[in-house]
Amino acid sequence: MSSAFEDLQKKLKQLPGLGFRSAERLALHLLVERPNRLPELVESLQRAASQVRRCTVCGGLAEAEVCGICSDPERDPSLICVVEQVLDQAALERSSAHRGLYHVLHGKLSPINGVGPEELNLESLAGRLASGNIRELVLALPNDVEGEATCHFITENLVPEGVAVTRIGFGLPSGGGVFYADPVTLKSALESRRRYS
Amino acid sequence: MSSAFEDLQKKLKQLPGLGFRSAERLALHLLVERPNRLPELVESLQRAASQVRRCTVCGGLAEAEVCGICSDPERDPSLICVVEQVLDQAALERSSAHRGLYHVLHGKLSPINGVGPEELNLESLAGRLASGNIRELVLALPNDVEGEATCHFITENLVPEGVAVTRIGFGLPSGGGVFYADPVTLKSALESRRRYS
């Protein structure tokens, strides 16, 4: 075949969800079937890499200092929903069930994998909570051991008095991440949120 | 979220085998989880786009005028295997069962979809067959209506006397039970039955 082709196939195979066959198919699609898509994809990748950064407030994706959600005056700034990753935030946004802001941790506590509080986006959450402007903190973390530990850590260490802590409720299948849930499930999970601790 | 992010997600979703969720996951992987992979992928795409081209002999992938298979002196140049696409060639190469050369048509005849003989890589196949150096032409095209029509067209119009034309066998895949096979496969398996012992 071709070594540049095999290299591309290898690079594609490293990406999540792509196996050997799908990487091969993608590479051929971009090189043989639809070669005009390749420069478009390259441009899109480069533009995203240069423009997309972390929101300094919530840690989500932004193209400016502060993301579009954090700077949206229509949203309730006293209500913060804590999520593990940007994918979870995107899934919640699709459900339109949360009208407050977010805080993206970019992970969950996992001592086994060497993920401690310092590895997570927790310092800025502490700052937001200490501002005195937060009424409620909704914990939208998965209900596995690590999600549990993260909820516990936040509640014990970061939440000042006067802030209600809730956790999204039943409806989420055990062991299932927020990302995989459908909008209706997420909506009911948000509606059935209960006081935590 | 971010418009550069959404644009990247849209571009990824256009690729074969990628749905909305997998495109979103890929985009986030490249932007948030493993940002160092993005420039590597871009470089690999650009290198492949600039280096990979069609072999002027067989139509397969090459990094020079002629591909590595066509220029391999160990392979039998009198035996040509005709395939629909490069993916088919790659699958046959993995089987190590074909020691001759290839000819990649980049499609199959499909009047309904406006694919006539001019749209396929047939002219150079005619040239190779007319050279007088070909002993056998193996048609490794699918056994659907279009594959059938393509086999028929090649045999009727391009093959000079003295060239044996064969077609790969159809039947039950290795390890596949009769119970799981579809009716068309079973029909061709029965039709291509051979005397046993």
Interface residues (C-beta under 8 A of the other chain):
Chain A: M1 S2 S3 A4 F5 D7 L8 K11 L12 Q14 L15 P16 G17 L18 S22 E24 R25 L26 A27 L28 H29 L30 L31 V32 P35 R37 L38 P39 E40 L41 V42 S44 L45 Q46 R47 A48 A49 Q51 V52 G60 L61 A62 E63 C67 G68 Q85 V86 L87 A90 E93 H106 F179
Chain B: M1 S2 S3 A4 F5 D7 L8 K11 L12 Q14 L15 P16 G17 L18 R21 S22 E24 R25 L26 A27 L28 H29 L30 L31 V32 P35 R37 L38 P39 E40 L41 V42 S44 L45 Q46 R47 A48 A49 Q51 V52 R54 G60 L61 A62 E63 C67 G68 Q85 V86 L87 A90 E93 H106
